Amino acid sequence: MSRIVLRNVRPWGGDASDIHVDNGSIVAVERASATTVAQAPDVRGEVVDGRGLLAIPSFVNAHAHLDKSWWGKPWVSYAGESGTQGRIAHERAHRGELGIPDLESTVALVRELVRTGTTAFRSHVDVDLGVGLDGIQVVREAVAAVDPGLALTVVAFPQDGVLRRPGVLDLLDRAAAEGADLVGGLDPASIDRDPVGQLDALFDLAERRGVGLDIHLHDSGELGAFQFELIVERTKATGMSGRVTIAHGFALGDVPPARQRDLVERLADAGVSLTTVAPITASPLPLDMLRNAGVPVGLGTDGIRDLWGPFGDGDMLRLAGTLARLSGWRYDEDLRSAVEIATCAGAGFVGRTAHDLAPGAPADMVLLDAENLQDAVTRAPSRDTVIVGGRVVVGPGAR
Amino acid sequence: MSRIVLRNVRPWGGDASDIHVDNGSIVAVERASATTVAQAPDVRGEVVDGRGLLAIPSFVNAHAHLDKSWWGKPWVSYAGESGTQGRIAHERAHRGELGIPDLESTVALVRELVRTGTTAFRSHVDVDLGVGLDGIQVVREAVAAVDPGLALTVVAFPQDGVLRRPGVLDLLDRAAAEGADLVGGLDPASIDRDPVGQLDALFDLAERRGVGLDIHLHDSGELGAFQFELIVERTKATGMSGRVTIAHGFALGDVPPARQRDLVERLADAGVSLTTVAPITASPLPLDMLRNAGVPVGLGTDGIRDLWGPFGDGDMLRLAGTLARLSGWRYDEDLRSAVEIATCAGAGFVGRTAHDLAPGAPADMVLLDAENLQDAVTRAPSRDTVIVGGRVVVGPGAR
């Protein structure tokens, strides 16, 4: 039965409404009818009772690492060194013992993420000389196994470096040829020691294969800012506007305000987007400035319970609250925008033109018992119902 | 029936044990017997089945503001100005409209805090020319109404300043005379504009009345550090070692490491403790340094849903995880210490000599479904059972 009506929900905290779904997509949002289900002659198909709950689009996790978690396994004590390089080395040395990338752990993690309302993922997946492209296959299988309606965008991610590991560039090229949506990069300066070399190689590959780029940039201060410039320059030169993302981009948080404005203007001009994981130990990104300039910003969880560290539970609503707090947001409008960043604003990061409670969008939704969006984002109550393509996958009536 | 046995729990994540309670206190912790409840001849009194869950002492909220929340009321949009002074002014102007301090909201808030496992509170309560001492009465009534076994330590808190508001010092004196456990202070420099004047007045009052001091210090950098020194000097001069707390103490997070060491040594020498609310927008306190020096550190929630801002849900376990993340803690030992800071290390802040899973301590405990302390603090699973003085107040069998 492809027609479904989600009755009596409050979209974005507004008036009670009915959301009509056909073939997995929203076809209409109407003020809730006073008639009972039995009386309504125009409703054919399945009816889901929304019980007056708050409805929002499901969460879009724009920066995940679904391949490297040990979620669901017995506790793994952290034993690595500090710093990005220390954590990379620790992961390389020990992932084999844990069977990572592991289908079972990835399924367990994705199931947990869906439980808290995420139905669309942009996942970086490690591609290196050790695991080759196996991780991509594991993540694809795991996501499909949890629910075939989940959206997955794959970034073939050179976690261990590109130029410093001969052969990785070929692997990335193969990943792109075999269907990876984007190719990743990692600290061209501090890891590969050759910012121009790594970026030229990645942009060349992306142009040839017609894929996007999503580049991790942890480097701070002017070293990071310089690489923002290099990425912007190459995005413009290759005409890749709208298809290049900088992940983390800590530098944009820690340079002085005038330099922030300069970089934000360059990002906007070149059509380069950003993803953040709302890190509480880095200077926050200038979100107001980015919003005013129209730079797309996606929110993601980063790694969860992996060999980089034991933290993270994948709750995107709680993460949106952290983002708001980091930004000093207290006013209603700002709190609502934090929910938007975690939901509809993520559309472009998972290859969707719309991810909203509006006709034409996929019927991916979350229902929760909250007074309004502000209440939801500051309190992060448990998710009552999670809906994928109109089907209830978590909550009363889930099948 | 005053004898209770909590069977088959894992104290601190250790082996399955039985915890014996008599008259509200723990009297024995023994390896779990293999015998069933019916067979055990030595067990008289009530038996609570712990089902193999992880057991920890309940949480101690060492820095709460129980009087000023609008928890449970319809959403209150934030409309204040920025900065400490702006928030104080906003609160003064609008608390009356909300009926704050409000018994009903305070009861709702305390109930929510108990639900997530907190059973002991050090609460600052506003004392000023507007509300007088009414807030103290409201908080005492509310806590007693939720459960008479909850522990409450009251700080009479001059949120609107001391010297700059003639009459407030007399109110604080009256509060101390009428049973407040401690008297508070607030940014002697930036708010009262007279650090020596405010501190001399507070220490004089505390000495005369035989109460402790708990002083909010938001001032950063050297201005804050100077006030650390003034507080330390007066603590030593008055012999008040062990009875003075600095709350927030942001300055200790943002001065250079050598100055941090200097201040930490002074705190340790004078017996001055600290409380933190794990703020994600301030430089983190040097917790390792404080721990090594033996300076007591308590963890608290700060205000929750009040006219200072809409954030906070009072979950102390989640807050302990935030504290760990802010401190860059990843190793097991550090993660466990974060749970200790939120529980047993809080004893002194609520006038207890012990708050532990050990004979002699009050039988205040939390049971939760977690593999170990590290799993608990990184994932913050919902609390299964909350126990006050041996009685189940939240969870299966709660009365």
Interface residues (C-beta under 8 A of the other chain):
Chain A: P74 W75 S77 Y78 A79 G80 S82 I280 T281 P284 R305 G309 P310 F311 G312 D313 G321 T322 A324 R325 L326 G328 R330 Y331 D332 L335 E371 N372 Q374 D375 T378 R379 A380 S382
Chain B: P74 W75 S77 Y78 A79 G80 S82 I280 T281 P284 R305 G309 P310 F311 G312 D313 G321 T322 A324 R325 L326 G328 R330 Y331 D332 L335 E371 N372 Q374 D375 T378 R379 A380 S382
